[in-house]
């Protein structure tokens, strides 16, 4: 697995809890609509980012490996 | 001559209106998108976009004084750790401690245990030709699940549930007593006991989880905070989910065609639960405290006002949902019943799972029923809407 992740928030699912930006302000921010998004194209792979994705109550966040395109979260 | 409509008046405390509030909500969306009630001194919005924007805007519409109209109006001090009565950033710090436990994936792992509880509560009524769904399942199953999560011994779980239900029950026109809303009596003893007997439950996790507080100090929660957390989780998880199960029974009796579809194809159940949540939300509205003057529909809502966001009205906004008063288990929708923004229901995944499991197990045992509507009774509370008793008459029993 590579050390960079491509992290996306699905705007159709996101209900603007703001939890991602509150938990990891370096990796996530809120846009003008209050929806979460990653602060850059790719993020360094980390337990913290994975935990943010897992803790999103509607699982609006998905993670793929930036090099291999392999799905990191959600599993399956 | 046209028949004049009676003047638009909505009283959230009135029992009669709670029976079928939807025609009135439709008028509010249409005629008074910013509704003002002088008698009870509050404003209300009912359109989807207004509810969605407002609930997400915690800077303007604060939870720090509570999310229940009569509690906001008392101006009572809120203890730390209530979550539902806090704003970011303190709210987010406190919520993160619980969020790990309530993630959709961790909740999904509980399914076999939740199903076992459900099977157990259904056992006594299996084969019956009539039973009260609320008494048998709605009041029992969520209590067992929350009790298991918190680590409360089974013998004592009913005492906690009954205390919350009694607090929320208000009677026609009644209010919640402020001294009752965060009554933590009872949990105190468990916290003392749990400290000496740690387990893999939520209470233990809350007592031991280290976090950085709003002042930058690394610490664990105080006993008082753990106590408040547990009270809030137990209170929020019992009654609301119980009422969801009640609505399942009621709505399925009203729409037998949908019920037959679910019996034939249980994979449709999760989406049907979403539609029941949209159609008959157990928490029809949420109150917030207005922190600054705000313009809405050409009027100024002054700072210091109370604002009610009527999610049950937003859920039937024709600008958002096609044919909104039609119950359709195939509808794909994003309803407002779990809220939006920072206070999006922490237990949403758990409620959905409990609703799904209850529906599966009930339909498997009782594919066909009617409700004895004369014997059914709506619970009267100013916060939660649902059945207090719902006698099912089983067909083909």
Interface residues (C-beta under 8 A of the other chain):
Chain A: X12 X13 X15 X16 X17 X18 X19 X22 X23 X34 X51 X54 X55 X56 X57 X58 X59 X74
Chain B: X56 X57 X88 X89 X92 X95 X96 X99 X100 X102 X103 X104 X105 X334 X338 X339 X340 X341 X342 X344 X345 X346 X348 X349
